[in-house]
Amino acid sequence: MGLPVALHFNKMLERYIIETIAYYDALDYPLTEFEIWKYLTCYQGNAKGKTYTLTDVVGVLKTSETLKSKFQSRWGFYHLIGRSHLVEQRIERNKISDLKLKKIMKVVRWLRYVPYVRMIGVTGRVAMKNAEAASDLDLLIVLRYKGIFTGRLLMTALVHLLKKRRHHEKITDRICLNYFITDKSLEILTKDLFSASEYYFMLPVFGFEIFREFQKANDWIKNYKINFVPDDIPNLLLVEDNRLSTIARRFGEVVLSQKWLEKKLKKWQMKKIYGNPKTRIPGGMVVADKEMLIFLPEPQGPKVYENFKENLKKLEWRGIDENQN
């Protein structure tokens, strides 16, 4: 005999709340009630169009004995029992992230002049407001199709001239330029829990219209993030084009539009990428073609997922049958 509908609803929501808090605990990131609702997680990626209101989430958080036995709340942040130190850490990391974001914005105001650039998004720890003092500054760059190799070179050269490029031992507060895609290849290749979280948190700082297209192209995120909704309103940090940046970018694209240049830069950059020993690290993700230039020799997703599974084991959580009703 199946569960009554109301009880099944609460049990399923309990499951998603447990998975949400456990996943972000693996990132050392306690969550508020609003954040639990916003980033509500189905780690198996089969949410099937479910949605829950903030009232639903708060109601179950306040009444579920199961949740009270597994989590604690301090200053409005939920975390695993015995992990209350994460609350102070998150508050401190929020302050650090705000300072790092200001440094990013100074660079972005220059990057909008680069030919072929269409969108810039902040990703990683800074986007989550979870950065450590030594963290670098991760960006996802969207360039115009058929200009990715030229655009990448110009972007890298400018960031280097600004003395903000991450390279060798220079990491702290340096821009990490390891993820370029084009406006014709906005769909993320790795459709998993880590990517769903990473790109839900992504903060667009230039090119909001392309960012909206990016979110539409990656609506698979809602399979993992139940309440995922594309942004309709630009954030207050967004850097707008001005007349000078628009003219400079268009002029540069006309001057650099020769096919032979893009072809030559492609050959040179591909040789450098595949000649890098880090390219052959087992488990790494390296993609280099006319639509994507991605260099992640040691992706963090697998490590975070293992920590998440360990959290579920500590919680003695086996889930429930989703089809039971």
C-alpha positions as CSV (number, residue, x, y, z in Angstrom):
1,M,0.0,0.0,0.0
2,G,1.5,3.4,-1.0
3,L,2.0,6.5,1.0
4,P,-0.8,9.1,1.2
5,V,-0.2,11.9,-1.3
6,A,0.6,14.6,1.4
7,L,3.0,12.3,3.3
8,H,4.7,11.3,0.1
9,F,5.1,15.0,-0.9
10,N,6.8,15.7,2.5
11,K,9.0,12.6,2.3
12,M,10.2,13.6,-1.2
13,L,10.9,17.1,-0.1
14,E,12.8,15.8,2.9
15,R,14.9,13.8,0.5
16,Y,15.8,16.8,-1.6
17,I,16.6,18.9,1.4
18,I,18.9,16.3,2.8
19,E,20.7,16.0,-0.5
20,T,20.9,19.8,-0.8
21,I,22.5,20.4,2.6
22,A,24.7,17.3,2.3
23,Y,26.0,18.4,-1.1
24,Y,26.8,22.0,-0.2
25,D,28.4,20.8,3.1
26,A,30.8,18.9,0.8
27,L,31.7,22.4,-0.4
28,D,32.0,23.7,3.1
29,Y,29.0,25.9,2.4
30,P,26.1,26.1,4.9
31,L,22.8,27.3,3.5
32,T,20.0,29.6,4.5
33,E,16.3,28.5,4.2
34,F,16.1,30.6,1.0
35,E,19.2,29.1,-0.5
36,I,18.0,25.5,0.4
37,W,14.9,26.4,-1.6
38,K,16.7,28.1,-4.5
39,Y,19.4,25.4,-4.9
40,L,17.1,22.4,-4.0
41,T,19.0,19.4,-5.3
42,C,18.1,16.1,-6.9
43,Y,21.5,14.5,-7.1
44,Q,20.4,11.7,-9.4
45,G,19.4,14.3,-12.1
46,N,15.8,13.0,-12.5
47,A,13.8,15.8,-10.9
48,K,11.2,15.5,-13.8
49,G,9.9,19.0,-13.6
50,K,9.0,19.1,-9.9
51,T,8.8,22.4,-8.2
52,Y,8.5,23.4,-4.5
53,T,7.7,26.8,-3.0
54,L,9.8,28.5,-0.3
55,T,6.8,27.9,2.0
56,D,7.0,24.2,1.3
57,V,10.7,24.1,2.1
58,V,10.4,26.2,5.3
59,G,7.5,24.1,6.5
60,V,9.3,20.8,6.2
61,L,12.5,22.3,7.7
62,K,10.5,23.4,10.8
63,T,8.4,20.2,11.3
64,S,10.5,17.3,10.1
65,E,11.9,15.2,12.9
66,T,14.1,13.4,10.3
67,L,15.8,16.7,9.4
68,K,16.1,17.9,13.0
69,S,18.0,14.6,13.7
70,K,20.5,15.2,10.9
71,F,21.1,18.9,10.7
72,Q,21.7,21.9,12.9
73,S,20.9,25.6,12.3
74,R,23.1,28.4,13.5
75,W,22.4,32.1,12.8
76,G,20.0,31.0,10.1
77,F,22.5,28.6,8.3
78,Y,21.8,24.9,8.1
79,H,24.7,22.4,8.2
80,L,25.6,18.8,9.3
81,I,25.8,18.2,13.0
82,G,29.2,19.1,14.3
83,R,30.0,21.5,11.5
84,S,28.9,24.8,13.1
85,H,32.3,26.3,12.4
86,L,31.3,26.5,8.7
87,V,29.0,29.4,9.6
88,E,31.8,31.8,10.7
89,Q,33.9,30.5,7.8
90,R,31.2,31.3,5.3
91,I,30.7,34.8,6.7
92,E,34.5,35.4,6.4
93,R,34.6,33.9,3.0
94,N,31.8,36.2,1.9
95,K,33.8,39.2,2.8
96,I,36.9,37.8,1.0
97,S,34.8,37.1,-2.1
98,D,33.4,40.6,-2.2
99,L,36.9,42.0,-2.3
100,K,37.9,39.6,-5.1
101,L,34.8,40.4,-7.1
102,K,35.8,44.1,-7.0
103,K,39.1,43.1,-8.5
104,I,37.4,41.1,-11.2
105,M,35.2,44.0,-12.1
106,K,38.2,46.3,-12.7
107,V,39.5,43.8,-15.2
108,V,36.1,43.2,-16.9
109,R,35.8,46.9,-17.7
110,W,38.9,46.5,-19.9
111,L,37.9,43.1,-21.3
112,R,34.7,44.4,-22.9
113,Y,37.0,46.2,-25.4
114,V,38.5,42.9,-26.7
115,P,37.4,41.9,-30.2
116,Y,35.0,38.8,-30.3
117,V,34.1,38.9,-26.6
118,R,30.3,38.3,-26.2
119,M,29.9,37.4,-22.5
120,I,31.9,37.1,-19.3
121,G,30.7,35.1,-16.3
122,V,32.3,34.7,-12.8
123,T,32.3,31.1,-11.7
124,G,33.9,29.0,-9.0
125,R,34.4,30.0,-5.4
126,V,34.0,33.7,-6.0
127,A,30.6,33.3,-7.7
128,M,29.4,31.3,-4.6
129,K,30.9,33.9,-2.2
130,N,33.0,31.0,-0.8
131,A,36.5,32.1,-1.8
132,E,39.6,31.6,0.4
133,A,42.2,34.3,0.6
134,A,44.5,32.4,-1.7
135,S,41.8,31.7,-4.3
136,D,42.2,32.6,-8.0
137,L,39.5,34.3,-10.0
138,D,37.6,31.9,-12.4
139,L,35.9,33.3,-15.5
140,L,33.9,31.7,-18.3
141,I,34.3,33.6,-21.5
142,V,32.0,33.4,-24.5
143,L,33.6,34.5,-27.8
144,R,32.1,35.0,-31.3
145,Y,32.0,31.8,-33.4
146,K,34.9,31.6,-35.8
147,G,36.9,34.0,-33.6
148,I,37.7,31.8,-30.6
149,F,41.5,31.5,-31.1
150,T,42.0,35.1,-32.0
151,G,39.8,36.2,-29.1
152,R,41.5,33.9,-26.6
153,L,44.9,35.3,-27.6
154,L,43.8,38.9,-27.3
155,M,42.0,38.2,-24.0
156,T,45.1,36.4,-22.5
157,A,47.5,39.2,-23.7
158,L,45.4,42.0,-22.2
159,V,45.0,40.2,-18.8
160,H,48.7,39.5,-18.8
161,L,49.5,43.2,-19.5
162,L,47.2,44.1,-16.6
163,K,49.3,41.7,-14.5
164,K,46.2,39.8,-13.5
165,R,46.7,36.5,-15.4
166,R,47.2,33.3,-13.4
167,H,50.3,31.5,-14.5
168,H,53.0,29.3,-12.8
169,E,53.1,30.2,-9.1
170,K,51.1,33.4,-9.5
171,I,47.6,32.3,-8.3
172,T,46.1,34.5,-5.7
173,D,43.7,37.1,-7.1
174,R,44.8,36.2,-10.7
175,I,42.3,35.6,-13.5
176,C,42.1,32.0,-14.6
177,L,41.5,31.8,-18.3
178,N,40.8,28.2,-18.9
179,Y,37.2,28.1,-20.1
180,F,36.3,29.6,-23.5
181,I,33.2,28.7,-25.5
182,T,31.5,30.4,-28.5
183,D,28.0,31.9,-28.9
184,K,27.2,28.9,-31.1
185,S,28.3,26.3,-28.5
186,L,26.7,27.5,-25.2
187,E,25.6,24.1,-24.0
188,I,27.9,22.7,-21.3
189,L,29.5,19.3,-22.1
190,T,29.6,17.9,-18.6
191,K,26.0,17.6,-17.5
192,D,26.4,16.5,-13.9
193,L,25.6,17.6,-10.4
194,F,28.8,19.7,-10.0
195,S,28.3,21.5,-13.3
196,A,24.6,22.2,-12.5
197,S,25.7,23.9,-9.3
198,E,28.6,25.7,-10.9
199,Y,26.6,27.3,-13.7
200,Y,23.5,28.0,-11.5
201,F,25.8,30.1,-9.3
202,M,27.5,31.7,-12.3
203,L,27.4,35.5,-12.1
204,P,27.3,37.3,-15.5
205,V,29.3,40.5,-15.4
206,F,29.2,41.3,-19.1
207,G,26.8,40.4,-22.0
208,F,23.5,39.7,-20.2
209,E,21.6,38.8,-23.4
210,I,24.1,36.0,-24.2
211,F,24.0,34.9,-20.6
212,R,20.2,34.4,-21.0
213,E,20.8,32.3,-24.1
214,F,23.4,30.3,-22.1
215,Q,20.8,29.6,-19.4
216,K,18.3,28.5,-22.0
217,A,20.8,26.2,-23.7
218,N,21.6,24.6,-20.3
219,D,18.0,24.1,-19.0
220,W,19.2,20.5,-18.2
221,I,20.3,22.1,-14.9
222,K,16.7,21.9,-13.6
223,N,17.0,18.1,-13.6
224,Y,19.5,18.5,-10.8
225,K,18.4,21.9,-9.4
226,I,14.7,21.5,-8.9
227,N,13.8,25.2,-8.7
228,F,16.2,26.4,-11.4
229,V,14.7,29.5,-13.2
230,P,16.7,31.5,-15.8
231,D,17.4,35.1,-14.7
232,D,15.2,37.8,-16.2
233,I,16.8,40.9,-14.6
234,P,20.5,41.9,-14.9
235,N,22.4,42.0,-11.6
236,L,23.7,45.4,-10.3
237,L,27.4,44.5,-11.0
238,L,26.8,44.0,-14.8
239,V,29.3,46.0,-16.9
240,E,27.4,47.6,-19.8
241,D,28.9,48.4,-23.2
242,N,29.6,52.1,-23.9
243,R,30.0,53.7,-27.3
244,L,33.8,53.5,-27.2
245,S,33.9,49.8,-26.2
246,T,31.4,48.9,-28.9
247,I,33.3,50.8,-31.6
248,A,36.7,49.4,-30.5
249,R,35.4,45.8,-30.5
250,R,33.7,46.1,-33.9
251,F,36.8,47.8,-35.4
252,G,39.1,45.1,-34.1
253,E,36.8,42.4,-35.5
254,V,36.9,43.9,-38.9
255,V,40.7,44.3,-38.9
256,L,41.3,40.8,-37.6
257,S,38.6,39.0,-39.7
258,Q,41.1,37.3,-42.1
259,K,40.5,33.5,-42.1
260,W,44.2,32.8,-42.4
261,L,44.9,34.5,-39.0
262,E,42.3,32.5,-37.1
263,K,43.6,29.3,-38.9
264,K,47.2,30.1,-38.0
265,L,46.4,30.9,-34.4
266,K,44.4,27.7,-34.1
267,K,47.3,25.6,-35.2
268,W,49.7,27.3,-32.8
269,Q,47.4,27.1,-29.8
270,M,46.4,23.5,-30.4
271,K,50.0,22.6,-30.5
272,K,50.7,24.3,-27.2
273,I,47.6,22.8,-25.5
274,Y,48.3,19.3,-26.5
275,G,52.0,19.7,-25.9
276,N,51.3,20.6,-22.2
277,P,52.1,17.7,-19.9
278,K,49.0,18.6,-17.8
279,T,46.8,17.7,-20.8
280,R,47.6,14.0,-20.2
281,I,46.7,13.9,-16.5
282,P,44.2,11.0,-16.0
283,G,40.7,12.3,-15.3
284,G,41.4,15.7,-16.7
285,M,39.1,17.6,-19.1
286,V,40.8,19.2,-22.1
287,V,38.8,20.2,-25.2
288,A,40.3,22.3,-28.0
289,D,38.4,23.0,-31.2
290,K,36.7,25.8,-33.0
291,E,33.8,25.9,-30.5
292,M,35.5,25.3,-27.2
293,L,38.8,25.8,-25.5
294,I,38.6,24.1,-22.1
295,F,41.6,23.3,-20.0
296,L,40.8,21.6,-16.7
297,P,43.5,19.1,-16.0
298,E,42.3,18.5,-12.5
299,P,38.6,19.1,-12.3
300,Q,37.1,19.5,-8.8
301,G,33.8,17.8,-9.6
302,P,34.8,14.2,-8.8
303,K,36.3,15.1,-5.5
304,V,33.3,17.1,-4.4
305,Y,31.0,14.3,-5.4
306,E,33.0,11.8,-3.3
307,N,32.8,14.1,-0.3
308,F,29.0,14.4,-0.9
309,K,28.6,10.6,-1.0
310,E,30.6,10.4,2.3
311,N,28.1,12.9,3.8
312,L,25.2,10.7,2.7
313,K,26.9,7.7,4.3
314,K,27.4,9.6,7.6
315,L,23.7,10.6,7.5
316,E,22.8,7.0,7.0
317,W,20.7,8.2,4.1
318,R,19.4,5.8,1.5
319,G,16.6,7.9,0.1
320,I,13.1,6.7,-0.7
321,D,11.3,5.2,-3.7
322,E,10.4,8.2,-5.9
323,N,7.6,6.3,-7.6
324,Q,5.9,5.3,-4.3
325,N,2.6,7.0,-3.9
